[in-house]
Amino acid sequence: MSDYDAGVLDFKDLKLGETSTLHVCIKQFDGKMFIDARKWIKYPNCDELRSSKKGLMIDADTWSQLIPIVQGFIKDISTRK
């Protein structure tokens, strides 16, 4: 198990393309619960996906405040197409 996997309680993956995946998990860190969304990339000359530094680890309360904001942005984007 890698250092990243420590404290992971559950996860879902969203394939973004041939070489990248968005890995979303529930993670316990320092006694607190977080939702971590992180991009994993398959680098050239490597057979496995590796965690990139691109991601967010935010507590559930903050995520619940962030989701309506993102949904509003999505609605705004769809009206601009």
Phi and psi in degrees as a GROMACS rama.xvg file:
@    title "Ramachandran Plot"
@    xaxis  label "Phi"
@    yaxis  label "Psi"
@TYPE xy
-80.2048  168.518  SER-2
-60.1419  -34.3507  ASP-3
-63.1942  -38.3775  TYR-4
-72.7707  -17.2133  ASP-5
-61.3019  128.054  ALA-6
85.6072  -0.37839  GLY-7
-75.2827  124.326  VAL-8
-100.564  -31.7064  LEU-9
-161.426  155.927  ASP-10
-154.511  160.267  PHE-11
-137.819  145.146  LYS-12
-116.104  142.452  ASP-13
-123.138  110.94  LEU-14
-71.1463  125.46  LYS-15
-98.8849  -16.3327  LEU-16
171.791  -167.853  GLY-17
-67.1244  -29.0562  GLU-18
-118.696  7.37179  THR-19
-147.794  152.662  SER-20
-140.306  142.989  THR-21
-96.3979  118.018  LEU-22
-104.363  117.887  HIS-23
-116.245  127.223  VAL-24
-141.714  159.439  CYS-25
-93.1077  127.896  ILE-26
-135.152  139.132  LYS-27
-103.415  127.33  GLN-28
-141.638  126.462  PHE-29
55.2806  37.129  ASP-30
79.5887  3.90637  GLY-31
-119.096  155.27  LYS-32
-98.4694  136.387  MET-33
-135.38  159.502  PHE-34
-109.511  123.581  ILE-35
-113.782  122.503  ASP-36
-117.185  118.401  ALA-37
-140.555  139.505  ARG-38
-82.418  131.267  LYS-39
-111.505  138.835  TRP-40
-127.591  141.652  ILE-41
-95.5615  109.19  LYS-42
-81.4419  154.613  TYR-43
-56.3639  146.176  PRO-44
62.5481  24.9343  ASN-45
-137.749  134.432  CYS-46
-87.9618  -11.1774  ASP-47
-118.105  157.196  GLU-48
-76.8655  143.409  LEU-49
-129.454  144.73  ARG-50
-66.405  130.907  SER-51
-89.0052  175.52  SER-52
-84.9321  -1.65589  LYS-53
-86.607  114.245  LYS-54
174.915  175.582  GLY-55
-132.46  135.191  LEU-56
-124.762  106.836  MET-57
-130.694  144.933  ILE-58
-67.5872  157.118  ASP-59
-59.6025  -37.494  ALA-60
-62.6328  -42.025  ASP-61
-68.1402  -40.4401  THR-62
-57.6243  -42.4637  TRP-63
-64.5009  -27.701  SER-64
-80.3933  -30.5746  GLN-65
-76.7442  -35.024  LEU-66
-57.3825  -47.9456  ILE-67
-61.9428  -33.0269  PRO-68
-64.6818  -46.9756  ILE-69
-64.2284  -40.9816  VAL-70
-60.6849  -39.1656  GLN-71
-63.3257  -41.0406  GLY-72
-63.229  -41.1961  PHE-73
-62.3582  -43.8222  ILE-74
-62.4691  -42.8966  LYS-75
-63.3361  -41.9913  ASP-76
-62.699  -43.8626  ILE-77
-64.8323  -28.2252  SER-78
-80.0272  -17.203  THR-79
-89.0781  -8.22875  ARG-80
